[in-house]
Amino acid sequence: MSVHVHPHLPKTVSPEACPTLVLNADYRPLSYYPLSLWSWQDAIKAVFMDRVNILAEYDRAVSSPSFSMRLPSVVCLKTYIKPSRTPAFTRFNVFLRDKFTCQYCGADEELTFDHVIPRSKGGLTTWDNVVAACSPCNLKKADHLPHVIGMEPRHRPYPPSISDLHKNGRLFPPNFLHESWTDYLYWDSELEP
């Protein structure tokens, strides 16, 4: 996957094109996937409310009649937010746990949510029974038990930890990374200037 690092943005770039990377008080991103970003408005509001320290800035500034300020590119919360110990069970987090690949054939497109033991056969909507599946595999499996039609998932579904999701999230860096962010992220070795 190609990631483009943007060292400097032209001063004519809209402030909307200048997101702010948000770090916890321990200098780690609040989340990796999706990457914890704030709009420039939210970042400036947090600066004025004295909730963050600015660690890096864009070349771009915003001004009003009474003040001018360079847009923050990286901020760090002043108060540590304890990360959740267990991730929420969501479709997105199931896909992230399964690395955005069908657990039956390995495809990475047209992903859906599949109950390994179908709900019609008593299967529950839980971490232990739901996997990412492409539409063709989901349709093929229908409401059959996996062993009956020879469609066992490649990996047994499990409840992931926050660490598991962060680790998997690092495999999918965003398309935009400002150079000032790379000291705080784990994609550095994969970046292409």
Residue, then its C-alpha position, 0 to 999 in steps of 0.5 A: m500500500s502506498v502512503h504519501v507523506h505531505p511535507h508542506l502544504p501550500k498556503t493557499v490550501s483550505p484549512e479543511a485540508c489540515p487535520t490535526l493528529v490527536l495524541n493521548a497524554d502518553y504521546r500515542p494516538l487515541s486510535y490508529y484505525p481510524l486514525s485519531l484526527w480532529s478538524w482544525q476548528d476542534a483543534i483550535k477550540a481545544v487549544f483555547m480551552d487549554r485541553v491540549n499542548i501543540l506539538a507541531e504546526y502546519d505552515r498554514a495560519v488562520s486569522s481574525p481581526s484580533f489574532s492569528m494562529r498557525l494550524p496545529s498538525v499534532v496535539c497532545l491531550k493534557t489529561y490522559i484518557k484511559p483506553s477502553r479495555t475491550p473494543a465495542f462489537t461493531r461491523f467495522n471492528v469485526f472487519l478490522r479484527d479479520k484484516f478486511t479479508c473474507q474469512y472463507c476465500g481471502a477476498d478483500e472486496e464486497l465484505t459483509f458480516d457472516h454468522v458462522i453458525p447461522r442465526s436460523k440454527g441458534g447462532l448468536t451475534t457475538w465476537d465468537n460467531v461472526v466473521a468478515a465474508c465477501s458477498p459471494c461466500n456469504l451467499k454460497k454459505a447461506d444458512h448452512l453450518p460450515h462443516v456441512i458445506g466445507m466452508e470453515p473460516r480460515h481463522r476461528p472468530y474470537p473477541p479481540s483486545i484493543s491491542d489486537l485492533h491497534k496492531n491490525g490497524r497499523l497494517f492499513p495506514p491512511n492515504f494522507l500522513h503529514e510529515s509532522w505525524t510520523d514521529y508519533l505513528y508506527w507506519d514510518s518504515e512503510l512511508e514513501p516520500 
